[in-house]
């Protein structure tokens, strides 16, 4: 099973028991990410949106104040370039 199915497309948060876009990767939950605040299935539905929200996330005080968030992005960076 792909790890990307368990990962927020914006901030890279990973939870092995959660599927932000459903188990099939095509059925979003429309939940809000606890870390970056993106709404799965709305604000992360295409590559341009992912890039835009990720840029906003990377300039946020929350992102800049917590080193682990940078590690999360490194883990998914190649998936959404």
Residue pairs with C-beta under 8 A, 6 or more apart in sequence:
2 25
3 14
4 25
4 76
4 79
5 19
5 21
5 23
5 25
6 14
6 15
6 16
6 17
6 18
6 19
6 20
7 13
7 14
7 20
7 75
7 76
8 14
8 20
8 33
8 35
8 36
8 38
8 40
8 44
9 20
9 21
9 38
9 40
9 44
9 50
9 76
9 80
10 33
10 36
10 38
10 43
10 44
10 50
10 53
10 54
10 57
11 33
11 35
11 36
11 38
11 54
11 57
11 63
11 69
11 72
11 73
12 69
12 72
12 73
12 74
12 75
12 76
13 33
13 34
13 35
13 36
13 72
14 72
14 75
19 25
19 29
20 28
20 29
20 31
20 33
20 40
20 41
20 44
21 27
21 28
21 29
21 40
21 41
22 28
22 29
28 40
28 41
28 42
28 45
29 40
29 41
30 39
30 40
30 41
30 42
31 39
31 40
32 38
32 39
32 40
33 39
33 40
35 62
35 69
36 53
36 57
36 60
36 62
36 63
38 44
38 53
38 57
43 49
43 53
44 50
44 53
47 80
50 80
51 80
54 73
54 80
57 63
58 73
62 69
63 69
63 70
